[in-house]
Amino acid sequence: MKSASGKASRRPSARSRSVERPRNLLLGTLPSADYARLSKTLKPIELTHRLSLLKRDQRIDHVYFPENGVCSLTTSMTDGRAVEVATVGREGMVGFELVIGSPVSTVDAFVQVPGQLAHSLPAAAFRREIDSKGALFDAVSRYTHALLGQIVQTAACNRLHKVPARAARWLLLTHDRVDSNEFPVSHEFLSFMLGVDRSTVTLVMGALQKSGLIRYVHGRMKVVDRPGLDAVACECYHIAEAQRAEKRPSEKDRRRKNEIIAIEC
């Protein structure tokens, strides 16, 4: 093929063409060769509201790498009561049990805040990558360590901290993972996530709104004053973020429990 100048032009080879990198941080930071190989088995799925990704005590057939939106990991009791133990966004993956050698999910996982896209990878293909002990193994191993830290911190938070501080922490974690100051969340889910009744949710959201930190109308949450929310949230938010960034939480973050601004509700 010749160009207008009469000289033969060269088309870029398949090897030289750049592969568009995903926004998911585990996939997006892989070496180019690793991601190119993995991309052949990745499939895009839309993260619609309440989409079920994993069921507790059932075999994991696929793992999921969100690009946006928020997925909720929950556990439930025999009487039907349930509680959220962790959230997953673009920083991580759903199906961490495969990393530690278990083919069965320990949690229910579903889409909490809708997102445009996640990458689905068959469990068998994921296991092959993990067994090769390459870059993906290193990335998901570090992530799994941080996620387990989040689960432990959430257990302590749910037991020891007041509802407004926990609510502010959850709003900050969710805000970090979406591409907007506004996102959908129902009273029902907030009640489920905080482990309190809906009347308490009404009081807490009303108090946060009265303080000018959020606007919550008809199932739509808008973060108005993020620094203000940070001041209300318990230290668990910064501890979880430090774990994700592989940093030690500062003493200032650990002392935040004595400095939290009180929200009366």
Backbone as CSV, one residue per row, in Angstrom:
resi,resn,N_x,N_y,N_z,CA_x,CA_y,CA_z,C_x,C_y,C_z
1,MET,0.849,-1.187,0.000,0.000,0.000,0.000,0.885,1.238,0.000
2,LYS,0.572,2.257,-0.913,1.394,3.444,-1.013,0.644,4.654,-0.502
3,SER,1.385,5.580,0.064,0.815,6.821,0.541,0.766,7.815,-0.590
4,ALA,0.255,9.045,-0.335,0.152,10.068,-1.369,1.516,10.460,-1.901
5,SER,2.549,10.312,-1.129,3.905,10.669,-1.556,4.518,9.599,-2.432
6,GLY,3.803,8.472,-2.560,4.302,7.395,-3.395,5.118,6.380,-2.646
7,LYS,5.398,6.655,-1.367,6.178,5.717,-0.570,5.270,4.692,0.079
8,ALA,5.769,3.505,0.189,4.992,2.446,0.823,4.802,2.778,2.291
9,SER,3.549,2.697,2.748,3.272,2.929,4.175,3.094,1.596,4.864
10,ARG,3.484,1.536,6.102,3.407,0.286,6.861,2.255,0.356,7.844
11,ARG,1.412,-0.639,7.784,0.353,-0.744,8.771,0.938,-1.247,10.086
12,PRO,0.438,-0.746,11.192,0.957,-1.253,12.475,0.610,-2.719,12.643
13,SER,1.571,-3.478,13.085,1.327,-4.901,13.310,0.453,-5.078,14.527
14,ALA,-0.111,-6.286,14.660,-0.942,-6.587,15.821,-0.132,-6.413,17.100
15,ARG,1.148,-6.729,17.042,1.992,-6.629,18.232,2.193,-5.176,18.632
16,SER,2.275,-4.271,17.613,2.582,-2.881,17.931,1.346,-2.072,18.291
17,ARG,0.158,-2.575,17.931,-1.049,-1.845,18.283,-1.230,-1.847,19.797
18,SER,-1.588,-0.703,20.329,-1.798,-0.623,21.773,-3.147,-1.218,22.138
19,VAL,-3.184,-1.937,23.235,-4.416,-2.510,23.746,-4.989,-1.544,24.776
20,GLU,-6.242,-1.176,24.597,-6.856,-0.251,25.545,-6.884,-0.878,26.928
21,ARG,-6.375,-0.157,27.906,-6.263,-0.693,29.246,-7.523,-0.391,30.046
22,PRO,-7.956,-1.337,30.865,-9.157,-1.129,31.682,-8.895,-0.182,32.837
23,ARG,-9.964,0.366,33.399,-9.857,1.260,34.553,-9.728,0.469,35.848
24,ASN,-10.079,-0.802,35.823,-9.872,-1.612,37.021,-8.383,-1.628,37.354
25,LEU,-8.050,-1.350,38.609,-6.646,-1.156,38.960,-5.833,-2.444,38.967
26,LEU,-6.475,-3.577,39.220,-5.741,-4.846,39.182,-5.351,-5.206,37.753
27,LEU,-6.277,-5.006,36.826,-5.991,-5.312,35.422,-5.179,-4.203,34.759
28,GLY,-5.496,-2.957,35.107,-4.878,-1.824,34.434,-3.404,-1.654,34.707
29,THR,-2.914,-2.239,35.796,-1.491,-2.106,36.142,-0.662,-3.323,35.741
30,LEU,-1.292,-4.291,35.068,-0.538,-5.460,34.616,0.431,-5.078,33.495
31,PRO,1.562,-5.771,33.375,2.419,-5.565,32.209,1.639,-5.817,30.924
32,SER,2.007,-5.125,29.864,1.247,-5.197,28.610,1.079,-6.624,28.105
33,ALA,2.137,-7.417,28.170,2.064,-8.791,27.662,1.082,-9.626,28.484
34,ASP,1.095,-9.445,29.786,0.181,-10.184,30.659,-1.261,-9.808,30.373
35,TYR,-1.513,-8.502,30.243,-2.893,-8.084,29.990,-3.363,-8.518,28.606
36,ALA,-2.494,-8.445,27.605,-2.866,-8.869,26.254,-3.280,-10.338,26.245
37,ARG,-2.542,-11.165,26.979,-2.884,-12.589,27.055,-4.209,-12.792,27.778
38,LEU,-4.378,-12.081,28.888,-5.580,-12.237,29.700,-6.817,-11.696,29.001
39,SER,-6.656,-10.652,28.220,-7.801,-9.990,27.582,-8.551,-10.911,26.611
40,LYS,-7.883,-11.952,26.150,-8.529,-12.881,25.219,-9.661,-13.666,25.881
41,THR,-9.624,-13.788,27.203,-10.660,-14.544,27.912,-11.559,-13.664,28.776
42,LEU,-11.277,-12.357,28.826,-12.131,-11.436,29.572,-13.391,-11.110,28.773
43,LYS,-14.524,-11.044,29.460,-15.786,-10.679,28.825,-16.416,-9.518,29.593
44,PRO,-16.910,-8.491,28.867,-17.544,-7.366,29.556,-18.968,-7.714,29.982
45,ILE,-19.358,-7.254,31.165,-20.751,-7.373,31.605,-21.188,-6.028,32.174
46,GLU,-22.473,-5.744,32.059,-23.017,-4.516,32.621,-23.364,-4.737,34.091
47,LEU,-22.975,-3.809,34.930,-23.254,-3.925,36.363,-24.585,-3.253,36.685
48,THR,-25.669,-3.991,36.488,-26.995,-3.466,36.767,-27.319,-3.603,38.255
49,HIS,-28.197,-2.757,38.736,-28.539,-2.728,40.154,-29.042,-4.087,40.645
50,ARG,-28.486,-4.556,41.750,-28.855,-5.812,42.412,-28.462,-7.067,41.618
51,LEU,-27.673,-6.908,40.577,-27.205,-8.081,39.828,-26.413,-8.992,40.764
52,SER,-26.794,-10.264,40.828,-26.109,-11.236,41.678,-24.863,-11.751,40.963
53,LEU,-23.719,-11.674,41.648,-22.459,-12.137,41.079,-22.006,-13.464,41.690
54,LEU,-22.169,-13.601,42.996,-21.797,-14.834,43.685,-22.846,-15.159,44.739
55,LYS,-23.011,-16.451,44.997,-23.893,-16.909,46.059,-23.073,-17.644,47.111
56,ARG,-23.367,-17.347,48.361,-22.641,-17.979,49.463,-22.782,-19.498,49.402
57,ASP,-21.685,-20.194,49.650,-21.611,-21.659,49.692,-21.809,-22.310,48.332
58,GLN,-21.766,-21.505,47.270,-21.856,-22.071,45.929,-20.538,-21.889,45.187
59,ARG,-20.340,-22.743,44.207,-19.081,-22.745,43.454,-18.902,-21.439,42.677
60,ILE,-17.690,-20.955,42.636,-17.369,-19.737,41.889,-17.034,-20.114,40.450
61,ASP,-17.866,-19.675,39.525,-17.646,-19.973,38.107,-16.879,-18.868,37.391
62,HIS,-17.020,-17.633,37.882,-16.334,-16.479,37.292,-15.881,-15.534,38.398
63,VAL,-14.820,-14.797,38.108,-14.441,-13.673,38.962,-14.722,-12.394,38.173
64,TYR,-14.854,-11.275,38.902,-15.287,-10.029,38.270,-14.372,-8.888,38.692
65,PHE,-13.989,-8.070,37.698,-13.136,-6.916,37.923,-13.908,-5.662,37.530
66,PRO,-14.535,-4.962,38.492,-15.334,-3.780,38.155,-14.468,-2.626,37.637
67,GLU,-15.034,-1.871,36.699,-14.399,-0.626,36.254,-15.013,0.575,36.957
68,ASN,-16.265,0.462,37.323,-16.936,1.499,38.101,-18.110,0.843,38.817
69,GLY,-18.843,1.648,39.588,-19.902,1.060,40.403,-19.328,0.438,41.669
70,VAL,-20.227,-0.095,42.486,-19.818,-0.684,43.767,-20.530,-2.017,43.957
71,CYS,-19.775,-3.043,44.306,-20.334,-4.359,44.617,-20.280,-4.566,46.127
72,SER,-21.293,-5.218,46.646,-21.400,-5.448,48.084,-21.180,-6.924,48.389
73,LEU,-20.348,-7.195,49.394,-20.141,-8.555,49.897,-20.878,-8.653,51.220
74,THR,-21.780,-9.629,51.326,-22.623,-9.717,52.514,-22.645,-11.140,53.063
75,THR,-23.041,-11.237,54.323,-23.269,-12.542,54.939,-24.601,-12.480,55.664
76,SER,-25.254,-13.617,55.803,-26.600,-13.629,56.382,-26.723,-14.715,57.441
77,MET,-27.703,-14.527,58.311,-28.011,-15.482,59.371,-29.187,-16.367,58.940
78,THR,-29.458,-17.411,59.723,-30.535,-18.333,59.364,-31.909,-17.683,59.455
79,ASP,-32.031,-16.595,60.231,-33.325,-15.919,60.329,-33.532,-14.894,59.218
80,GLY,-32.581,-14.823,58.282,-32.729,-13.921,57.142,-32.032,-12.584,57.298
81,ARG,-31.624,-12.233,58.508,-30.907,-10.977,58.686,-29.534,-11.068,58.030
82,ALA,-29.121,-9.951,57.444,-27.853,-9.932,56.719,-27.112,-8.648,57.020
83,VAL,-25.806,-8.658,56.769,-24.985,-7.478,56.992,-23.892,-7.433,55.935
84,GLU,-23.531,-6.235,55.545,-22.446,-6.045,54.590,-21.110,-6.156,55.312
85,VAL,-20.184,-6.928,54.729,-18.868,-7.100,55.352,-17.762,-6.377,54.590
86,ALA,-18.008,-6.025,53.323,-17.002,-5.302,52.536,-17.649,-4.795,51.252
87,THR,-16.988,-3.818,50.641,-17.407,-3.336,49.325,-16.236,-3.454,48.364
88,VAL,-16.558,-3.581,47.073,-15.538,-3.739,46.041,-15.850,-2.773,44.905
89,GLY,-14.849,-2.039,44.480,-14.976,-1.156,43.328,-13.854,-1.416,42.345
90,ARG,-13.446,-0.356,41.640,-12.440,-0.529,40.588,-11.069,-0.917,41.125
91,GLU,-10.904,-0.811,42.448,-9.617,-1.183,43.033,-9.434,-2.684,43.166
92,GLY,-10.507,-3.471,42.963,-10.393,-4.879,43.316,-11.135,-5.842,42.413
93,MET,-11.557,-6.946,43.023,-12.221,-8.017,42.292,-13.223,-8.710,43.202
94,VAL,-14.183,-9.361,42.588,-15.152,-10.199,43.297,-14.792,-11.655,42.994
95,GLY,-14.622,-12.449,44.067,-14.218,-13.839,43.916,-12.856,-14.100,44.528
96,PHE,-12.531,-13.344,45.590,-11.202,-13.432,46.207,-10.895,-14.820,46.757
97,GLU,-11.929,-15.617,47.034,-11.699,-16.946,47.611,-10.812,-17.820,46.720
98,LEU,-10.902,-17.615,45.396,-10.063,-18.401,44.493,-8.581,-18.108,44.698
99,VAL,-8.277,-16.901,45.142,-6.878,-16.538,45.366,-6.275,-17.382,46.482
100,ILE,-7.086,-17.702,47.490,-6.578,-18.467,48.640,-6.921,-19.955,48.522
101,GLY,-7.317,-20.381,47.317,-7.439,-21.801,47.044,-8.803,-22.416,47.248
102,SER,-9.823,-21.619,47.542,-11.162,-22.176,47.741,-12.026,-21.928,46.507
103,PRO,-12.683,-22.967,45.979,-13.543,-22.776,44.812,-14.965,-22.356,45.172
104,VAL,-15.238,-22.162,46.473,-16.590,-21.874,46.954,-16.627,-20.482,47.582
105,SER,-17.681,-19.735,47.299,-17.808,-18.385,47.836,-18.205,-18.412,49.308
106,THR,-17.605,-17.531,50.091,-17.957,-17.400,51.504,-18.990,-16.304,51.730
107,VAL,-19.345,-15.560,50.676,-20.247,-14.418,50.792,-21.259,-14.422,49.644
108,ASP,-22.318,-13.637,49.831,-23.166,-13.247,48.707,-22.589,-11.961,48.139
109,ALA,-22.481,-11.865,46.833,-21.949,-10.664,46.196,-22.939,-10.176,45.148
110,PHE,-23.266,-8.895,45.209,-24.190,-8.310,44.235,-23.834,-6.851,44.000
111,VAL,-24.417,-6.294,42.938,-24.144,-4.902,42.590,-24.988,-3.996,43.471
112,GLN,-24.307,-3.143,44.213,-24.956,-2.223,45.140,-25.236,-0.884,44.476
113,VAL,-24.224,-0.313,43.809,-24.380,0.919,43.029,-24.051,0.576,41.584
114,PRO,-24.991,0.768,40.657,-24.770,0.346,39.272,-23.542,1.002,38.660
115,GLY,-22.917,0.262,37.743,-21.778,0.786,36.993,-21.897,0.352,35.545
116,GLN,-21.113,0.957,34.701,-21.207,0.652,33.277,-20.627,-0.714,32.927
117,LEU,-19.577,-1.121,33.640,-18.835,-2.274,33.136,-18.041,-2.983,34.225
118,ALA,-18.001,-4.314,34.103,-17.032,-5.133,34.814,-16.485,-6.149,33.823
119,HIS,-15.294,-6.652,34.089,-14.704,-7.697,33.253,-14.878,-9.031,33.960
120,SER,-15.480,-9.966,33.271,-15.715,-11.302,33.812,-14.660,-12.259,33.270
121,LEU,-14.106,-13.069,34.162,-13.084,-14.034,33.764,-13.455,-15.401,34.308
122,PRO,-13.504,-16.445,33.456,-13.831,-17.782,33.954,-12.865,-18.220,35.049
123,ALA,-13.398,-18.930,36.034,-12.588,-19.350,37.179,-11.383,-20.189,36.737
124,ALA,-11.582,-21.043,35.752,-10.475,-21.897,35.300,-9.333,-21.064,34.730
125,ALA,-9.665,-20.044,33.932,-8.639,-19.174,33.356,-7.944,-18.376,34.459
126,PHE,-8.706,-17.935,35.439,-8.126,-17.193,36.561,-7.159,-18.073,37.342
127,ARG,-7.552,-19.311,37.599,-6.685,-20.227,38.342,-5.380,-20.479,37.591
128,ARG,-5.458,-20.598,36.269,-4.237,-20.810,35.481,-3.272,-19.634,35.657
129,GLU,-3.831,-18.420,35.623,-2.992,-17.238,35.816,-2.393,-17.209,37.220
130,ILE,-3.203,-17.553,38.210,-2.725,-17.553,39.589,-1.630,-18.604,39.774
131,ASP,-1.837,-19.763,39.211,-0.858,-20.849,39.353,0.476,-20.518,38.690
132,SER,0.456,-19.613,37.707,1.697,-19.241,37.029,2.562,-18.316,37.879
133,LYS,1.966,-17.802,38.996,2.681,-16.931,39.934,3.280,-15.701,39.244
134,GLY,2.518,-15.156,38.310,2.981,-13.975,37.589,2.473,-12.682,38.194
135,ALA,2.356,-11.650,37.350,1.987,-10.313,37.818,0.572,-10.274,38.393
136,LEU,-0.359,-11.012,37.790,-1.721,-11.008,38.310,-1.766,-11.641,39.698
137,PHE,-1.020,-12.715,39.898,-0.958,-13.348,41.219,-0.473,-12.353,42.268
138,ASP,0.567,-11.612,41.936,1.086,-10.623,42.887,0.039,-9.563,43.204
139,ALA,-0.644,-9.074,42.167,-1.628,-7.998,42.350,-2.814,-8.460,43.183
140,VAL,-3.372,-9.625,42.860,-4.565,-10.069,43.584,-4.223,-10.569,44.985
141,SER,-2.999,-11.018,45.193,-2.580,-11.414,46.543,-2.531,-10.190,47.449
142,ARG,-1.955,-9.100,46.953,-1.921,-7.865,47.735,-3.330,-7.347,47.990
143,TYR,-4.162,-7.429,46.963,-5.545,-6.951,47.124,-6.296,-7.801,48.150
144,THR,-6.143,-9.106,48.096,-6.837,-9.988,49.032,-6.433,-9.682,50.470
145,HIS,-5.161,-9.395,50.688,-4.688,-9.012,52.024,-5.414,-7.744,52.488
146,ALA,-5.532,-6.750,51.597,-6.217,-5.501,51.950,-7.705,-5.732,52.185
147,LEU,-8.318,-6.595,51.364,-9.753,-6.873,51.512,-10.041,-7.564,52.842
148,LEU,-9.210,-8.529,53.210,-9.397,-9.197,54.502,-9.232,-8.200,55.649
149,GLY,-8.311,-7.240,55.481,-8.182,-6.186,56.471,-9.436,-5.340,56.564
150,GLN,-10.062,-5.059,55.416,-11.310,-4.303,55.396,-12.419,-5.060,56.118
151,ILE,-12.494,-6.371,55.901,-13.527,-7.190,56.544,-13.347,-7.182,58.068
152,VAL,-12.094,-7.330,58.511,-11.814,-7.306,59.953,-12.176,-5.942,60.538
153,GLN,-11.787,-4.869,59.843,-12.069,-3.522,60.339,-13.572,-3.253,60.378
154,THR,-14.314,-3.775,59.384,-15.763,-3.591,59.350,-16.424,-4.280,60.536
155,ALA,-15.937,-5.467,60.887,-16.493,-6.176,62.044,-16.336,-5.351,63.319
156,ALA,-15.156,-4.764,63.499,-14.918,-3.928,64.671,-15.762,-2.657,64.619
157,CYS,-15.841,-2.075,63.426,-16.597,-0.836,63.244,-18.070,-1.032,63.579
158,ASN,-18.652,-2.114,63.091,-20.070,-2.383,63.335,-20.367,-2.585,64.817
159,ARG,-19.392,-3.070,65.550,-19.598,-3.340,66.977,-19.322,-2.115,67.852
160,LEU,-18.348,-1.288,67.467,-17.839,-0.281,68.390,-18.231,1.164,68.064
161,HIS,-18.568,1.443,66.810,-18.778,2.839,66.422,-20.248,3.184,66.242
162,LYS,-20.552,4.448,66.460,-21.928,4.917,66.369,-22.381,4.988,64.915
163,VAL,-23.701,4.939,64.741,-24.274,4.850,63.400,-23.880,6.030,62.509
164,PRO,-23.939,7.289,62.954,-23.554,8.385,62.051,-22.117,8.265,61.538
165,ALA,-21.193,7.847,62.408,-19.796,7.693,61.988,-19.658,6.563,60.975
166,ARG,-20.378,5.480,61.189,-20.336,4.353,60.243,-20.965,4.732,58.912
167,ALA,-22.055,5.492,58.974,-22.717,5.925,57.743,-21.795,6.830,56.929
168,ALA,-21.109,7.750,57.600,-20.177,8.643,56.907,-19.039,7.849,56.277
169,ARG,-18.549,6.850,57.001,-17.488,5.989,56.461,-17.957,5.298,55.192
170,TRP,-19.162,4.737,55.214,-19.685,4.032,54.043,-19.871,4.988,52.871
171,LEU,-20.370,6.180,53.123,-20.563,7.159,52.054,-19.232,7.548,51.418
172,LEU,-18.191,7.696,52.221,-16.874,8.025,51.677,-16.328,6.886,50.814
173,LEU,-16.450,5.654,51.295,-15.978,4.505,50.521,-16.712,4.395,49.192
174,THR,-18.020,4.647,49.214,-18.807,4.578,47.984,-18.448,5.725,47.047
175,HIS,-18.301,6.920,47.591,-17.936,8.083,46.791,-16.601,7.879,46.093
176,ASP,-15.669,7.189,46.745,-14.366,6.906,46.141,-14.490,6.043,44.887
177,ARG,-15.536,5.247,44.809,-15.621,4.221,43.774,-16.547,4.583,42.616
178,VAL,-17.269,5.668,42.720,-18.167,6.079,41.637,-17.598,7.318,40.957
179,ASP,-18.137,7.640,39.786,-17.601,8.744,38.991,-18.424,10.021,39.136
180,SER,-19.146,10.132,40.227,-20.037,11.270,40.400,-20.224,11.558,41.885
181,ASN,-20.630,12.790,42.195,-20.989,13.118,43.573,-22.360,12.576,43.953
182,GLU,-23.090,12.071,42.964,-24.449,11.592,43.195,-24.568,10.138,42.769
183,PHE,-25.266,9.339,43.570,-25.453,7.923,43.240,-26.733,7.420,43.901
184,PRO,-27.305,6.341,43.359,-28.540,5.811,43.931,-28.278,4.912,45.126
185,VAL,-29.079,5.063,46.155,-29.028,4.150,47.309,-30.357,4.273,48.048
186,SER,-30.957,3.146,48.359,-32.282,3.145,48.973,-32.195,3.134,50.500
187,HIS,-33.291,3.567,51.145,-33.409,3.449,52.592,-33.236,1.995,53.017
188,GLU,-33.826,1.097,52.231,-33.760,-0.334,52.547,-32.327,-0.814,52.592
189,PHE,-31.525,-0.404,51.589,-30.153,-0.874,51.586,-29.337,-0.221,52.689
190,LEU,-29.532,1.069,52.938,-28.814,1.723,54.023,-29.108,1.043,55.355
191,SER,-30.369,0.653,55.549,-30.754,-0.059,56.762,-30.022,-1.395,56.860
192,PHE,-29.963,-2.085,55.748,-29.288,-3.381,55.664,-27.790,-3.227,55.901
193,MET,-27.194,-2.207,55.263,-25.759,-2.005,55.355,-25.325,-1.612,56.769
194,LEU,-26.121,-0.755,57.416,-25.764,-0.269,58.753,-26.215,-1.207,59.865
195,GLY,-27.092,-2.164,59.528,-27.592,-3.089,60.541,-28.536,-2.435,61.526
196,VAL,-29.323,-1.452,61.040,-30.278,-0.747,61.890,-31.624,-0.697,61.170
197,ASP,-32.677,-0.292,61.895,-33.986,-0.204,61.254,-34.093,1.066,60.414
198,ARG,-35.123,1.124,59.582,-35.249,2.221,58.624,-35.513,3.553,59.314
199,SER,-36.148,3.524,60.468,-36.380,4.778,61.188,-35.062,5.407,61.633
200,THR,-34.086,4.559,62.016,-32.771,5.074,62.394,-32.053,5.651,61.181
201,VAL,-32.211,4.993,60.030,-31.622,5.523,58.789,-32.183,6.909,58.497
202,THR,-33.484,7.075,58.654,-34.117,8.371,58.409,-33.518,9.443,59.317
203,LEU,-33.323,9.111,60.597,-32.754,10.061,61.540,-31.309,10.422,61.185
204,VAL,-30.509,9.407,60.842,-29.097,9.639,60.546,-28.929,10.446,59.263
205,MET,-29.637,10.058,58.196,-29.527,10.789,56.938,-30.057,12.212,57.098
206,GLY,-31.093,12.373,57.903,-31.625,13.698,58.165,-30.615,14.570,58.890
207,ALA,-29.895,13.979,59.851,-28.891,14.730,60.589,-27.717,15.124,59.706
208,LEU,-27.257,14.211,58.858,-26.161,14.513,57.937,-26.576,15.585,56.930
209,GLN,-27.828,15.513,56.491,-28.341,16.507,55.541,-28.494,17.872,56.211
210,LYS,-29.011,17.887,57.431,-29.175,19.138,58.169,-27.830,19.811,58.402
211,SER,-26.770,19.006,58.543,-25.423,19.543,58.741,-24.785,20.005,57.437
212,GLY,-25.490,19.828,56.313,-24.978,20.289,55.024,-23.960,19.386,54.379
213,LEU,-23.902,18.129,54.837,-22.888,17.209,54.320,-23.382,16.433,53.101
214,ILE,-24.660,16.137,53.050,-25.244,15.360,51.959,-26.580,15.973,51.556
215,ARG,-27.088,15.517,50.413,-28.466,15.768,50.036,-29.056,14.408,49.638
216,TYR,-30.135,14.017,50.268,-30.715,12.693,50.036,-32.206,12.847,49.753
217,VAL,-32.583,12.607,48.499,-33.969,12.775,48.074,-34.366,11.611,47.176
218,HIS,-35.446,10.927,47.546,-36.032,9.871,46.709,-34.990,8.856,46.215
219,GLY,-34.196,8.358,47.142,-33.253,7.303,46.793,-32.012,7.768,46.063
220,ARG,-31.790,9.077,45.965,-30.588,9.609,45.335,-29.738,10.312,46.390
221,MET,-28.509,9.865,46.528,-27.575,10.433,47.489,-26.602,11.368,46.770
222,LYS,-26.421,12.568,47.302,-25.434,13.492,46.756,-24.489,13.927,47.865
223,VAL,-23.198,13.726,47.638,-22.186,14.179,48.590,-21.954,15.662,48.348
224,VAL,-22.278,16.490,49.323,-22.175,17.943,49.208,-20.882,18.455,49.822
225,ASP,-20.499,17.899,50.957,-19.322,18.371,51.702,-18.495,17.160,52.106
226,ARG,-17.575,16.759,51.233,-16.762,15.573,51.530,-15.844,15.783,52.737
227,PRO,-15.135,16.913,52.849,-14.324,17.111,54.063,-15.160,17.035,55.336
228,GLY,-16.397,17.534,55.271,-17.264,17.441,56.435,-17.616,16.004,56.777
229,LEU,-17.892,15.194,55.748,-18.148,13.772,55.975,-16.930,13.088,56.569
230,ASP,-15.754,13.468,56.076,-14.514,12.895,56.588,-14.357,13.201,58.077
231,ALA,-14.770,14.399,58.482,-14.669,14.777,59.882,-15.622,13.983,60.763
232,VAL,-16.743,13.523,60.193,-17.736,12.755,60.952,-17.376,11.272,60.997
233,ALA,-16.736,10.775,59.926,-16.463,9.340,59.802,-15.487,8.859,60.868
234,CYS,-15.634,7.592,61.235,-14.703,6.982,62.182,-13.359,6.708,61.513
235,GLU,-12.364,6.338,62.316,-11.019,6.115,61.794,-10.938,4.941,60.823
236,CYS,-11.982,4.113,60.803,-11.955,2.912,59.957,-11.825,3.247,58.478
237,TYR,-12.348,4.399,58.061,-12.231,4.780,56.648,-10.771,4.922,56.254
238,HIS,-10.014,5.682,57.017,-8.613,5.922,56.662,-7.752,4.680,56.873
239,ILE,-8.093,3.857,57.833,-7.354,2.607,58.031,-7.550,1.689,56.828
240,ALA,-8.805,1.578,56.345,-9.084,0.738,55.178,-8.373,1.263,53.942
241,GLU,-8.365,2.590,53.756,-7.699,3.163,52.596,-6.185,2.979,52.674
242,ALA,-5.622,3.066,53.864,-4.184,2.837,54.025,-3.824,1.395,53.701
243,GLN,-4.678,0.453,54.106,-4.436,-0.955,53.792,-4.474,-1.176,52.287
244,ARG,-5.440,-0.543,51.630,-5.552,-0.702,50.178,-4.328,-0.136,49.469
245,ALA,-3.792,0.971,49.992,-2.619,1.605,49.398,-1.316,1.002,49.912
246,GLU,-1.423,-0.045,50.743,-0.268,-0.730,51.307,0.602,0.213,52.129
247,LYS,-0.071,1.050,52.925,0.617,1.943,53.843,0.156,1.641,55.256
248,ARG,0.989,1.956,56.226,0.598,1.821,57.625,-0.272,3.009,58.009
249,PRO,-1.424,2.768,58.654,-2.236,3.887,59.109,-1.443,4.772,60.064
250,SER,-1.613,6.078,59.918,-0.902,6.997,60.794,-1.522,7.001,62.184
251,GLU,-0.754,7.453,63.148,-1.287,7.575,64.505,-2.432,8.575,64.542
252,LYS,-2.357,9.592,63.671,-3.450,10.563,63.594,-4.745,9.881,63.203
253,ASP,-4.677,8.979,62.190,-5.879,8.263,61.770,-6.394,7.371,62.889
254,ARG,-5.491,6.733,63.623,-5.917,5.839,64.692,-6.521,6.605,65.872
255,ARG,-6.137,7.873,66.018,-6.687,8.681,67.103,-7.974,9.392,66.725
256,ARG,-8.405,9.234,65.470,-9.571,9.968,65.001,-10.816,9.678,65.833
257,LYS,-10.909,8.519,66.484,-12.068,8.174,67.274,-12.298,9.173,68.410
258,ASN,-11.221,9.881,68.805,-11.362,10.877,69.851,-11.622,12.274,69.315
259,GLU,-11.624,12.419,67.980,-11.745,13.731,67.372,-12.982,13.844,66.475
260,ILE,-13.783,12.776,66.377,-14.921,12.778,65.464,-15.928,13.851,65.874
261,ILE,-16.391,14.594,64.864,-17.418,15.597,65.115,-18.732,14.885,65.384
262,ALA,-19.384,15.242,66.450,-20.627,14.566,66.848,-21.772,15.014,65.949
263,ILE,-22.534,14.064,65.478,-23.777,14.334,64.754,-24.910,13.780,65.589
264,GLU,-25.769,14.627,66.048,-26.879,14.176,66.882,-28.037,13.748,65.995
265,CYS,-28.636,12.627,66.351,-29.804,12.155,65.606,-30.739,11.399,66.529
